[in-house]
Amino acid sequence: MQTANRTCFECSARNPTWNSMSYGCYLCLECSGEHRRKGVHISFVRSVELDRFSPEQMVQMALGGNAKAWNYFKTHGMGKTSDNGKPPEYNSKVAQRYKEQLEKDTKDYC
C-alpha cells in the first residue's frame, strides 16, 4: 500500500478501512459516512475489510490513491494540501473530471 493511503484522504486519521471507488482514495469510518451521505452518484464507498473487489475495482484503486487525488485537487485550489485548505467540492466540475479520468484510465488499463 502506498504511504499516502495509510491515512484518511479527508482528515488524516491513521489506517483507513474504507475507500471511495469514485475518487480512488482511502477514508476512515467517519469520513466514509460523510461520503455516503453525498450519495453514490457523487462517491461510491466500500469497506476495504468487508467488501469484495472486482479486478477492475482493484485496478481503479491502484491507479488512484490518496497522493494522486491530493495532487489533483491541490492544483485546483481544493483539499487539505492546498494553500487555503479548502475541502474538495465533490459536486464540482473539477471533481467530476477527476472521476471520469480515473474511470477512463481504468478502462484503458483493463
PDB file as gemmi writes it, atoms N, CA and C in Angstrom:
CRYST1    1.000    1.000    1.000  90.00  90.00  90.00 P 1                      
ATOM      1  N   MET A   1       0.843  -1.183   0.000  1.00  0.00           N  
ATOM      2  CA  MET A   1       0.000   0.000   0.000  1.00  0.00           C  
ATOM      3  C   MET A   1       0.887   1.245   0.000  1.00  0.00           C  
ATOM      4  N   GLN A   2       0.536   2.216  -0.842  1.00  0.00           N  
ATOM      5  CA  GLN A   2       1.272   3.468  -0.900  1.00  0.00           C  
ATOM      6  C   GLN A   2       1.202   4.170   0.454  1.00  0.00           C  
ATOM      7  N   THR A   3       2.274   4.852   0.819  1.00  0.00           N  
ATOM      8  CA  THR A   3       2.347   5.524   2.114  1.00  0.00           C  
ATOM      9  C   THR A   3       1.180   6.485   2.323  1.00  0.00           C  
ATOM     10  N   ALA A   4       0.834   7.262   1.318  1.00  0.00           N  
ATOM     11  CA  ALA A   4      -0.257   8.240   1.453  1.00  0.00           C  
ATOM     12  C   ALA A   4      -1.597   7.571   1.730  1.00  0.00           C  
ATOM     13  N   ASN A   5      -1.744   6.317   1.332  1.00  0.00           N  
ATOM     14  CA  ASN A   5      -3.011   5.609   1.537  1.00  0.00           C  
ATOM     15  C   ASN A   5      -3.152   5.068   2.953  1.00  0.00           C  
ATOM     16  N   ARG A   6      -2.167   5.285   3.771  1.00  0.00           N  
ATOM     17  CA  ARG A   6      -2.215   4.807   5.158  1.00  0.00           C  
ATOM     18  C   ARG A   6      -2.880   5.804   6.096  1.00  0.00           C  
ATOM     19  N   THR A   7      -3.321   6.922   5.535  1.00  0.00           N  
ATOM     20  CA  THR A   7      -4.089   7.904   6.305  1.00  0.00           C  
ATOM     21  C   THR A   7      -5.338   8.272   5.512  1.00  0.00           C  
ATOM     22  N   CYS A   8      -6.344   8.738   6.213  1.00  0.00           N  
ATOM     23  CA  CYS A   8      -7.600   9.129   5.581  1.00  0.00           C  
ATOM     24  C   CYS A   8      -7.377  10.320   4.650  1.00  0.00           C  
ATOM     25  N   PHE A   9      -7.944  10.245   3.472  1.00  0.00           N  
ATOM     26  CA  PHE A   9      -7.846  11.322   2.482  1.00  0.00           C  
ATOM     27  C   PHE A   9      -8.390  12.634   3.028  1.00  0.00           C  
ATOM     28  N   GLU A  10      -9.428  12.569   3.829  1.00  0.00           N  
ATOM     29  CA  GLU A  10     -10.100  13.774   4.320  1.00  0.00           C  
ATOM     30  C   GLU A  10      -9.488  14.342   5.603  1.00  0.00           C  
ATOM     31  N   CYS A  11      -9.239  13.486   6.601  1.00  0.00           N  
ATOM     32  CA  CYS A  11      -8.877  14.001   7.934  1.00  0.00           C  
ATOM     33  C   CYS A  11      -7.518  13.530   8.444  1.00  0.00           C  
ATOM     34  N   SER A  12      -6.835  12.683   7.711  1.00  0.00           N  
ATOM     35  CA  SER A  12      -5.513  12.149   8.071  1.00  0.00           C  
ATOM     36  C   SER A  12      -5.524  11.139   9.210  1.00  0.00           C  
ATOM     37  N   ALA A  13      -6.698  10.621   9.586  1.00  0.00           N  
ATOM     38  CA  ALA A  13      -6.739   9.545  10.587  1.00  0.00           C  
ATOM     39  C   ALA A  13      -5.939   8.366  10.040  1.00  0.00           C  
ATOM     40  N   ARG A  14      -5.273   7.663  10.926  1.00  0.00           N  
ATOM     41  CA  ARG A  14      -4.417   6.555  10.502  1.00  0.00           C  
ATOM     42  C   ARG A  14      -5.225   5.302  10.198  1.00  0.00           C  
ATOM     43  N   ASN A  15      -4.671   4.489   9.310  1.00  0.00           N  
ATOM     44  CA  ASN A  15      -5.208   3.171   8.957  1.00  0.00           C  
ATOM     45  C   ASN A  15      -6.665   3.203   8.493  1.00  0.00           C  
ATOM     46  N   PRO A  16      -6.955   3.919   7.428  1.00  0.00           N  
ATOM     47  CA  PRO A  16      -8.330   3.957   6.922  1.00  0.00           C  
ATOM     48  C   PRO A  16      -8.779   2.582   6.443  1.00  0.00           C  
ATOM     49  N   THR A  17     -10.028   2.265   6.677  1.00  0.00           N  
ATOM     50  CA  THR A  17     -10.550   0.945   6.308  1.00  0.00           C  
ATOM     51  C   THR A  17     -11.682   1.034   5.285  1.00  0.00           C  
ATOM     52  N   TRP A  18     -11.848   2.190   4.690  1.00  0.00           N  
ATOM     53  CA  TRP A  18     -12.871   2.397   3.670  1.00  0.00           C  
ATOM     54  C   TRP A  18     -12.230   3.090   2.482  1.00  0.00           C  
ATOM     55  N   ASN A  19     -12.901   3.013   1.339  1.00  0.00           N  
ATOM     56  CA  ASN A  19     -12.409   3.778   0.207  1.00  0.00           C  
ATOM     57  C   ASN A  19     -13.559   4.315  -0.621  1.00  0.00           C  
ATOM     58  N   SER A  20     -13.250   5.354  -1.354  1.00  0.00           N  
ATOM     59  CA  SER A  20     -14.180   5.892  -2.336  1.00  0.00           C  
ATOM     60  C   SER A  20     -13.718   5.378  -3.689  1.00  0.00           C  
ATOM     61  N   MET A  21     -14.498   4.488  -4.267  1.00  0.00           N  
ATOM     62  CA  MET A  21     -14.166   3.972  -5.589  1.00  0.00           C  
ATOM     63  C   MET A  21     -14.175   5.115  -6.603  1.00  0.00           C  
ATOM     64  N   SER A  22     -15.041   6.061  -6.412  1.00  0.00           N  
ATOM     65  CA  SER A  22     -15.184   7.176  -7.350  1.00  0.00           C  
ATOM     66  C   SER A  22     -13.909   7.990  -7.491  1.00  0.00           C  
ATOM     67  N   TYR A  23     -13.207   8.179  -6.373  1.00  0.00           N  
ATOM     68  CA  TYR A  23     -12.010   9.019  -6.371  1.00  0.00           C  
ATOM     69  C   TYR A  23     -10.733   8.224  -6.133  1.00  0.00           C  
ATOM     70  N   GLY A  24     -10.860   6.925  -5.909  1.00  0.00           N  
ATOM     71  CA  GLY A  24      -9.687   6.089  -5.692  1.00  0.00           C  
ATOM     72  C   GLY A  24      -8.923   6.459  -4.438  1.00  0.00           C  
ATOM     73  N   CYS A  25      -9.626   6.965  -3.420  1.00  0.00           N  
ATOM     74  CA  CYS A  25      -8.946   7.394  -2.198  1.00  0.00           C  
ATOM     75  C   CYS A  25      -9.436   6.597  -0.992  1.00  0.00           C  
ATOM     76  N   TYR A  26      -8.620   6.589   0.048  1.00  0.00           N  
ATOM     77  CA  TYR A  26      -8.889   5.826   1.267  1.00  0.00           C  
ATOM     78  C   TYR A  26      -9.430   6.747   2.353  1.00  0.00           C  
ATOM     79  N   LEU A  27     -10.419   6.235   3.107  1.00  0.00           N  
ATOM     80  CA  LEU A  27     -11.146   7.030   4.090  1.00  0.00           C  
ATOM     81  C   LEU A  27     -11.276   6.300   5.419  1.00  0.00           C  
ATOM     82  N   CYS A  28     -11.359   7.065   6.507  1.00  0.00           N  
ATOM     83  CA  CYS A  28     -11.671   6.485   7.810  1.00  0.00           C  
ATOM     84  C   CYS A  28     -13.184   6.247   7.879  1.00  0.00           C  
ATOM     85  N   LEU A  29     -13.637   5.587   8.917  1.00  0.00           N  
ATOM     86  CA  LEU A  29     -15.060   5.282   9.073  1.00  0.00           C  
ATOM     87  C   LEU A  29     -15.912   6.551   9.073  1.00  0.00           C  
ATOM     88  N   GLU A  30     -15.500   7.543   9.847  1.00  0.00           N  
ATOM     89  CA  GLU A  30     -16.286   8.774   9.953  1.00  0.00           C  
ATOM     90  C   GLU A  30     -16.392   9.493   8.603  1.00  0.00           C  
ATOM     91  N   CYS A  31     -15.283   9.642   7.926  1.00  0.00           N  
ATOM     92  CA  CYS A  31     -15.299  10.340   6.635  1.00  0.00           C  
ATOM     93  C   CYS A  31     -16.006   9.520   5.559  1.00  0.00           C  
ATOM     94  N   SER A  32     -15.948   8.187   5.676  1.00  0.00           N  
ATOM     95  CA  SER A  32     -16.685   7.360   4.714  1.00  0.00           C  
ATOM     96  C   SER A  32     -18.188   7.609   4.867  1.00  0.00           C  
ATOM     97  N   GLY A  33     -18.632   7.842   6.101  1.00  0.00           N  
ATOM     98  CA  GLY A  33     -20.034   8.174   6.333  1.00  0.00           C  
ATOM     99  C   GLY A  33     -20.422   9.486   5.664  1.00  0.00           C  
ATOM    100  N   GLU A  34     -19.518  10.462   5.719  1.00  0.00           N  
ATOM    101  CA  GLU A  34     -19.773  11.742   5.043  1.00  0.00           C  
ATOM    102  C   GLU A  34     -19.884  11.529   3.534  1.00  0.00           C  
ATOM    103  N   HIS A  35     -19.020  10.700   2.990  1.00  0.00           N  
ATOM    104  CA  HIS A  35     -19.068  10.417   1.553  1.00  0.00           C  
ATOM    105  C   HIS A  35     -20.354   9.676   1.198  1.00  0.00           C  
ATOM    106  N   ARG A  36     -20.762   8.743   2.035  1.00  0.00           N  
ATOM    107  CA  ARG A  36     -22.011   8.010   1.776  1.00  0.00           C  
ATOM    108  C   ARG A  36     -23.208   8.962   1.746  1.00  0.00           C  
ATOM    109  N   ARG A  37     -23.197   9.940   2.645  1.00  0.00           N  
ATOM    110  CA  ARG A  37     -24.308  10.896   2.703  1.00  0.00           C  
ATOM    111  C   ARG A  37     -24.402  11.751   1.432  1.00  0.00           C  
ATOM    112  N   LYS A  38     -23.317  11.884   0.720  1.00  0.00           N  
ATOM    113  CA  LYS A  38     -23.330  12.657  -0.527  1.00  0.00           C  
ATOM    114  C   LYS A  38     -24.089  11.915  -1.623  1.00  0.00           C  
ATOM    115  N   GLY A  39     -24.192  10.592  -1.479  1.00  0.00           N  
ATOM    116  CA  GLY A  39     -24.884   9.770  -2.466  1.00  0.00           C  
ATOM    117  C   GLY A  39     -23.906   9.037  -3.370  1.00  0.00           C  
ATOM    118  N   VAL A  40     -24.328   7.879  -3.854  1.00  0.00           N  
ATOM    119  CA  VAL A  40     -23.435   7.050  -4.675  1.00  0.00           C  
ATOM    120  C   VAL A  40     -23.129   7.699  -6.022  1.00  0.00           C  
ATOM    121  N   HIS A  41     -23.954   8.644  -6.460  1.00  0.00           N  
ATOM    122  CA  HIS A  41     -23.661   9.349  -7.709  1.00  0.00           C  
ATOM    123  C   HIS A  41     -22.490  10.317  -7.541  1.00  0.00           C  
ATOM    124  N   ILE A  42     -22.162  10.654  -6.297  1.00  0.00           N  
ATOM    125  CA  ILE A  42     -21.018  11.515  -6.002  1.00  0.00           C  
ATOM    126  C   ILE A  42     -19.821  10.678  -5.570  1.00  0.00           C  
ATOM    127  N   SER A  43     -20.007   9.786  -4.596  1.00  0.00           N  
ATOM    128  CA  SER A  43     -18.901   8.975  -4.078  1.00  0.00           C  
ATOM    129  C   SER A  43     -19.413   7.586  -3.701  1.00  0.00           C  
ATOM    130  N   PHE A  44     -18.921   6.583  -4.405  1.00  0.00           N  
ATOM    131  CA  PHE A  44     -19.298   5.193  -4.136  1.00  0.00           C  
ATOM    132  C   PHE A  44     -18.286   4.614  -3.156  1.00  0.00           C  
ATOM    133  N   VAL A  45     -18.739   4.324  -1.925  1.00  0.00           N  
ATOM    134  CA  VAL A  45     -17.858   3.929  -0.822  1.00  0.00           C  
ATOM    135  C   VAL A  45     -17.953   2.431  -0.562  1.00  0.00           C  
ATOM    136  N   ARG A  46     -16.792   1.823  -0.304  1.00  0.00           N  
ATOM    137  CA  ARG A  46     -16.731   0.388   0.010  1.00  0.00           C  
ATOM    138  C   ARG A  46     -15.777   0.161   1.180  1.00  0.00           C  
ATOM    139  N   SER A  47     -16.009  -0.926   1.897  1.00  0.00           N  
ATOM    140  CA  SER A  47     -15.142  -1.314   3.006  1.00  0.00           C  
ATOM    141  C   SER A  47     -13.967  -2.132   2.480  1.00  0.00           C  
ATOM    142  N   VAL A  48     -12.779  -1.748   2.882  1.00  0.00           N  
ATOM    143  CA  VAL A  48     -11.573  -2.485   2.495  1.00  0.00           C  
ATOM    144  C   VAL A  48     -11.590  -3.875   3.116  1.00  0.00           C  
ATOM    145  N   GLU A  49     -12.178  -3.991   4.307  1.00  0.00           N  
ATOM    146  CA  GLU A  49     -12.150  -5.252   5.044  1.00  0.00           C  
ATOM    147  C   GLU A  49     -13.373  -6.139   4.805  1.00  0.00           C  
ATOM    148  N   LEU A  50     -14.521  -5.559   4.503  1.00  0.00           N  
ATOM    149  CA  LEU A  50     -15.762  -6.330   4.431  1.00  0.00           C  
ATOM    150  C   LEU A  50     -16.247  -6.620   3.016  1.00  0.00           C  
ATOM    151  N   ASP A  51     -15.902  -5.778   2.074  1.00  0.00           N  
ATOM    152  CA  ASP A  51     -16.394  -5.938   0.706  1.00  0.00           C  
ATOM    153  C   ASP A  51     -15.392  -6.680  -0.168  1.00  0.00           C  
ATOM    154  N   ARG A  52     -15.914  -7.264  -1.238  1.00  0.00           N  
ATOM    155  CA  ARG A  52     -15.065  -7.892  -2.254  1.00  0.00           C  
ATOM    156  C   ARG A  52     -14.928  -6.918  -3.414  1.00  0.00           C  
ATOM    157  N   PHE A  53     -13.774  -6.979  -4.051  1.00  0.00           N  
ATOM    158  CA  PHE A  53     -13.488  -6.071  -5.150  1.00  0.00           C  
ATOM    159  C   PHE A  53     -13.260  -6.852  -6.432  1.00  0.00           C  
ATOM    160  N   SER A  54     -13.838  -6.359  -7.506  1.00  0.00           N  
ATOM    161  CA  SER A  54     -13.610  -6.970  -8.812  1.00  0.00           C  
ATOM    162  C   SER A  54     -12.193  -6.612  -9.270  1.00  0.00           C  
ATOM    163  N   PRO A  55     -11.660  -7.336 -10.241  1.00  0.00           N  
ATOM    164  CA  PRO A  55     -10.337  -6.973 -10.763  1.00  0.00           C  
ATOM    165  C   PRO A  55     -10.294  -5.518 -11.254  1.00  0.00           C  
ATOM    166  N   GLU A  56     -11.357  -5.056 -11.892  1.00  0.00           N  
ATOM    167  CA  GLU A  56     -11.397  -3.673 -12.373  1.00  0.00           C  
ATOM    168  C   GLU A  56     -11.351  -2.674 -11.213  1.00  0.00           C  
ATOM    169  N   GLN A  57     -12.048  -2.997 -10.124  1.00  0.00           N  
ATOM    170  CA  GLN A  57     -12.026  -2.110  -8.959  1.00  0.00           C  
ATOM    171  C   GLN A  57     -10.645  -2.078  -8.317  1.00  0.00           C  
ATOM    172  N   MET A  58      -9.970  -3.214  -8.314  1.00  0.00           N  
ATOM    173  CA  MET A  58      -8.604  -3.252  -7.774  1.00  0.00           C  
ATOM    174  C   MET A  58      -7.678  -2.374  -8.620  1.00  0.00           C  
ATOM    175  N   VAL A  59      -7.834  -2.450  -9.928  1.00  0.00           N  
ATOM    176  CA  VAL A  59      -7.036  -1.606 -10.825  1.00  0.00           C  
ATOM    177  C   VAL A  59      -7.352  -0.135 -10.570  1.00  0.00           C  
ATOM    178  N   GLN A  60      -8.637   0.187 -10.420  1.00  0.00           N  
ATOM    179  CA  GLN A  60      -9.028   1.578 -10.187  1.00  0.00           C  
ATOM    180  C   GLN A  60      -8.384   2.127  -8.919  1.00  0.00           C  
ATOM    181  N   MET A  61      -8.356   1.339  -7.854  1.00  0.00           N  
ATOM    182  CA  MET A  61      -7.726   1.808  -6.617  1.00  0.00           C  
ATOM    183  C   MET A  61      -6.213   1.923  -6.783  1.00  0.00           C  
ATOM    184  N   ALA A  62      -5.619   1.007  -7.547  1.00  0.00           N  
ATOM    185  CA  ALA A  62      -4.169   1.075  -7.781  1.00  0.00           C  
ATOM    186  C   ALA A  62      -3.809   2.297  -8.630  1.00  0.00           C  
ATOM    187  N   LEU A  63      -4.640   2.624  -9.602  1.00  0.00           N  
ATOM    188  CA  LEU A  63      -4.377   3.785 -10.455  1.00  0.00           C  
ATOM    189  C   LEU A  63      -4.698   5.097  -9.753  1.00  0.00           C  
ATOM    190  N   GLY A  64      -5.560   5.030  -8.748  1.00  0.00           N  
ATOM    191  CA  GLY A  64      -5.924   6.223  -7.991  1.00  0.00           C  
ATOM    192  C   GLY A  64      -4.979   6.406  -6.815  1.00  0.00           C  
ATOM    193  N   GLY A  65      -5.541   6.462  -5.638  1.00  0.00           N  
ATOM    194  CA  GLY A  65      -4.743   6.638  -4.423  1.00  0.00           C  
ATOM    195  C   GLY A  65      -4.833   8.061  -3.894  1.00  0.00           C  
ATOM    196  N   ASN A  66      -4.558   8.187  -2.611  1.00  0.00           N  
ATOM    197  CA  ASN A  66      -4.666   9.485  -1.951  1.00  0.00           C  
ATOM    198  C   ASN A  66      -3.719  10.521  -2.536  1.00  0.00           C  
ATOM    199  N   ALA A  67      -2.471  10.141  -2.787  1.00  0.00           N  
ATOM    200  CA  ALA A  67      -1.488  11.112  -3.276  1.00  0.00           C  
ATOM    201  C   ALA A  67      -1.924  11.698  -4.614  1.00  0.00           C  
ATOM    202  N   LYS A  68      -2.398  10.860  -5.508  1.00  0.00           N  
ATOM    203  CA  LYS A  68      -2.840  11.338  -6.822  1.00  0.00           C  
ATOM    204  C   LYS A  68      -4.027  12.288  -6.678  1.00  0.00           C  
ATOM    205  N   ALA A  69      -4.994  11.909  -5.838  1.00  0.00           N  
ATOM    206  CA  ALA A  69      -6.166  12.769  -5.630  1.00  0.00           C  
ATOM    207  C   ALA A  69      -5.766  14.080  -4.955  1.00  0.00           C  
ATOM    208  N   TRP A  70      -4.898  14.006  -3.931  1.00  0.00           N  
ATOM    209  CA  TRP A  70      -4.441  15.238  -3.267  1.00  0.00           C  
ATOM    210  C   TRP A  70      -3.799  16.175  -4.275  1.00  0.00           C  
ATOM    211  N   ASN A  71      -2.899  15.650  -5.103  1.00  0.00           N  
ATOM    212  CA  ASN A  71      -2.203  16.485  -6.081  1.00  0.00           C  
ATOM    213  C   ASN A  71      -3.171  17.112  -7.072  1.00  0.00           C  
ATOM    214  N   TYR A  72      -4.122  16.331  -7.539  1.00  0.00           N  
ATOM    215  CA  TYR A  72      -5.103  16.853  -8.494  1.00  0.00           C  
ATOM    216  C   TYR A  72      -5.908  17.987  -7.867  1.00  0.00           C  
ATOM    217  N   PHE A  73      -6.482  17.725  -6.696  1.00  0.00           N  
ATOM    218  CA  PHE A  73      -7.319  18.750  -6.076  1.00  0.00           C  
ATOM    219  C   PHE A  73      -6.498  19.969  -5.660  1.00  0.00           C  
ATOM    220  N   LYS A  74      -5.261  19.751  -5.256  1.00  0.00           N  
ATOM    221  CA  LYS A  74      -4.397  20.873  -4.873  1.00  0.00           C  
ATOM    222  C   LYS A  74      -4.186  21.818  -6.052  1.00  0.00           C  
ATOM    223  N   THR A  75      -3.975  21.258  -7.235  1.00  0.00           N  
ATOM    224  CA  THR A  75      -3.769  22.113  -8.410  1.00  0.00           C  
ATOM    225  C   THR A  75      -5.017  22.929  -8.749  1.00  0.00           C  
ATOM    226  N   HIS A  76      -6.153  22.518  -8.207  1.00  0.00           N  
ATOM    227  CA  HIS A  76      -7.400  23.247  -8.430  1.00  0.00           C  
ATOM    228  C   HIS A  76      -7.849  24.001  -7.171  1.00  0.00           C  
ATOM    229  N   GLY A  77      -6.927  24.216  -6.232  1.00  0.00           N  
ATOM    230  CA  GLY A  77      -7.209  25.016  -5.040  1.00  0.00           C  
ATOM    231  C   GLY A  77      -8.110  24.366  -4.022  1.00  0.00           C  
ATOM    232  N   MET A  78      -8.160  23.027  -4.036  1.00  0.00           N  
ATOM    233  CA  MET A  78      -9.008  22.305  -3.086  1.00  0.00           C  
ATOM    234  C   MET A  78      -8.193  21.250  -2.354  1.00  0.00           C  
ATOM    235  N   GLY A  79      -8.706  20.810  -1.214  1.00  0.00           N  
ATOM    236  CA  GLY A  79      -8.078  19.732  -0.463  1.00  0.00           C  
ATOM    237  C   GLY A  79      -7.186  20.243   0.641  1.00  0.00           C  
ATOM    238  N   LYS A  80      -6.916  19.366   1.582  1.00  0.00           N  
ATOM    239  CA  LYS A  80      -6.154  19.775   2.766  1.00  0.00           C  
ATOM    240  C   LYS A  80      -4.728  20.170   2.433  1.00  0.00           C  
ATOM    241  N   THR A  81      -4.207  19.746   1.278  1.00  0.00           N  
ATOM    242  CA  THR A  81      -2.842  20.115   0.920  1.00  0.00           C  
ATOM    243  C   THR A  81      -2.797  21.382   0.071  1.00  0.00           C  
ATOM    244  N   SER A  82      -3.946  21.988  -0.213  1.00  0.00           N  
ATOM    245  CA  SER A  82      -3.958  23.231  -0.987  1.00  0.00           C  
ATOM    246  C   SER A  82      -3.575  24.392  -0.077  1.00  0.00           C  
ATOM    247  N   ASP A  83      -3.258  25.514  -0.689  1.00  0.00           N  
ATOM    248  CA  ASP A  83      -2.836  26.678   0.087  1.00  0.00           C  
ATOM    249  C   ASP A  83      -3.912  27.161   1.049  1.00  0.00           C  
ATOM    250  N   ASN A  84      -5.177  27.069   0.655  1.00  0.00           N  
ATOM    251  CA  ASN A  84      -6.241  27.562   1.530  1.00  0.00           C  
ATOM    252  C   ASN A  84      -6.902  26.464   2.356  1.00  0.00           C  
ATOM    253  N   GLY A  85      -6.514  25.209   2.148  1.00  0.00           N  
ATOM    254  CA  GLY A  85      -7.052  24.103   2.931  1.00  0.00           C  
ATOM    255  C   GLY A  85      -8.535  23.853   2.722  1.00  0.00           C  
ATOM    256  N   LYS A  86      -9.076  24.387   1.639  1.00  0.00           N  
ATOM    257  CA  LYS A  86     -10.499  24.226   1.332  1.00  0.00           C  
ATOM    258  C   LYS A  86     -10.777  22.778   0.944  1.00  0.00           C  
ATOM    259  N   PRO A  87     -11.803  22.153   1.522  1.00  0.00           N  
ATOM    260  CA  PRO A  87     -12.081  20.754   1.168  1.00  0.00           C  
ATOM    261  C   PRO A  87     -12.503  20.628  -0.292  1.00  0.00           C  
ATOM    262  N   PRO A  88     -12.256  19.463  -0.886  1.00  0.00           N  
ATOM    263  CA  PRO A  88     -12.706  19.265  -2.267  1.00  0.00           C  
ATOM    264  C   PRO A  88     -14.217  19.449  -2.375  1.00  0.00           C  
ATOM    265  N   GLU A  89     -14.641  20.072  -3.443  1.00  0.00           N  
ATOM    266  CA  GLU A  89     -16.065  20.243  -3.721  1.00  0.00           C  
ATOM    267  C   GLU A  89     -16.469  19.109  -4.650  1.00  0.00           C  
ATOM    268  N   TYR A  90     -17.036  18.064  -4.076  1.00  0.00           N  
ATOM    269  CA  TYR A  90     -17.308  16.853  -4.833  1.00  0.00           C  
ATOM    270  C   TYR A  90     -18.429  17.015  -5.850  1.00  0.00           C  
ATOM    271  N   ASN A  91     -19.209  18.088  -5.755  1.00  0.00           N  
ATOM    272  CA  ASN A  91     -20.250  18.365  -6.748  1.00  0.00           C  
ATOM    273  C   ASN A  91     -19.727  19.207  -7.906  1.00  0.00           C  
ATOM    274  N   SER A  92     -18.456  19.576  -7.857  1.00  0.00           N  
ATOM    275  CA  SER A  92     -17.897  20.483  -8.858  1.00  0.00           C  
ATOM    276  C   SER A  92     -17.520  19.764 -10.154  1.00  0.00           C  
ATOM    277  N   LYS A  93     -17.349  20.556 -11.200  1.00  0.00           N  
ATOM    278  CA  LYS A  93     -16.893  20.013 -12.481  1.00  0.00           C  
ATOM    279  C   LYS A  93     -15.472  19.478 -12.356  1.00  0.00           C  
ATOM    280  N   VAL A  94     -14.675  20.099 -11.507  1.00  0.00           N  
ATOM    281  CA  VAL A  94     -13.300  19.644 -11.272  1.00  0.00           C  
ATOM    282  C   VAL A  94     -13.316  18.214 -10.744  1.00  0.00           C  
ATOM    283  N   ALA A  95     -14.146  17.953  -9.747  1.00  0.00           N  
ATOM    284  CA  ALA A  95     -14.244  16.606  -9.172  1.00  0.00           C  
ATOM    285  C   ALA A  95     -14.806  15.625 -10.192  1.00  0.00           C  
ATOM    286  N   GLN A  96     -15.786  16.058 -10.954  1.00  0.00           N  
ATOM    287  CA  GLN A  96     -16.372  15.197 -11.982  1.00  0.00           C  
ATOM    288  C   GLN A  96     -15.320  14.792 -13.016  1.00  0.00           C  
ATOM    289  N   ARG A  97     -14.482  15.739 -13.424  1.00  0.00           N  
ATOM    290  CA  ARG A  97     -13.419  15.426 -14.393  1.00  0.00           C  
ATOM    291  C   ARG A  97     -12.441  14.411 -13.824  1.00  0.00           C  
ATOM    292  N   TYR A  98     -12.124  14.543 -12.532  1.00  0.00           N  
ATOM    293  CA  TYR A  98     -11.200  13.589 -11.914  1.00  0.00           C  
ATOM    294  C   TYR A  98     -11.800  12.184 -11.927  1.00  0.00           C  
ATOM    295  N   LYS A  99     -13.061  12.070 -11.527  1.00  0.00           N  
ATOM    296  CA  LYS A  99     -13.737  10.762 -11.534  1.00  0.00           C  
ATOM    297  C   LYS A  99     -13.751  10.170 -12.938  1.00  0.00           C  
ATOM    298  N   GLU A 100     -14.098  10.977 -13.914  1.00  0.00           N  
ATOM    299  CA  GLU A 100     -14.169  10.491 -15.294  1.00  0.00           C  
ATOM    300  C   GLU A 100     -12.805  10.043 -15.807  1.00  0.00           C  
ATOM    301  N   GLN A 101     -11.757  10.801 -15.463  1.00  0.00           N  
ATOM    302  CA  GLN A 101     -10.416  10.427 -15.912  1.00  0.00           C  
ATOM    303  C   GLN A 101      -9.961   9.128 -15.255  1.00  0.00           C  
ATOM    304  N   LEU A 102     -10.261   8.957 -13.973  1.00  0.00           N  
ATOM    305  CA  LEU A 102      -9.899   7.722 -13.281  1.00  0.00           C  
ATOM    306  C   LEU A 102     -10.638   6.533 -13.893  1.00  0.00           C  
ATOM    307  N   GLU A 103     -11.904   6.711 -14.205  1.00  0.00           N  
ATOM    308  CA  GLU A 103     -12.671   5.642 -14.860  1.00  0.00           C  
ATOM    309  C   GLU A 103     -12.091   5.311 -16.236  1.00  0.00           C  
ATOM    310  N   LYS A 104     -11.728   6.340 -16.998  1.00  0.00           N  
ATOM    311  CA  LYS A 104     -11.145   6.131 -18.327  1.00  0.00           C  
ATOM    312  C   LYS A 104      -9.809   5.403 -18.220  1.00  0.00           C  
ATOM    313  N   ASP A 105      -8.958   5.849 -17.297  1.00  0.00           N  
ATOM    314  CA  ASP A 105      -7.656   5.199 -17.105  1.00  0.00           C  
ATOM    315  C   ASP A 105      -7.833   3.729 -16.744  1.00  0.00           C  
ATOM    316  N   THR A 106      -8.827   3.444 -15.912  1.00  0.00           N  
ATOM    317  CA  THR A 106      -9.102   2.061 -15.510  1.00  0.00           C  
ATOM    318  C   THR A 106      -9.540   1.233 -16.711  1.00  0.00           C  
ATOM    319  N   LYS A 107     -10.463   1.753 -17.494  1.00  0.00           N  
ATOM    320  CA  LYS A 107     -10.934   1.024 -18.684  1.00  0.00           C  
ATOM    321  C   LYS A 107      -9.806   0.806 -19.681  1.00  0.00           C  
ATOM    322  N   ASP A 108      -8.965   1.825 -19.864  1.00  0.00           N  
ATOM    323  CA  ASP A 108      -7.832   1.696 -20.788  1.00  0.00           C  
ATOM    324  C   ASP A 108      -6.860   0.621 -20.319  1.00  0.00           C  
ATOM    325  N   TYR A 109      -6.657   0.539 -19.013  1.00  0.00           N  
ATOM    326  CA  TYR A 109      -5.729  -0.445 -18.452  1.00  0.00           C  
ATOM    327  C   TYR A 109      -6.289  -1.861 -18.569  1.00  0.00           C  
ATOM    328  N   CYS A 110      -7.588  -1.984 -18.307  1.00  0.00           N  
ATOM    329  CA  CYS A 110      -8.217  -3.311 -18.332  1.00  0.00           C  
ATOM    330  C   CYS A 110      -8.508  -3.736 -19.750  1.00  0.00           C  
TER     331      CYS A 110                                                      
END                                                                             
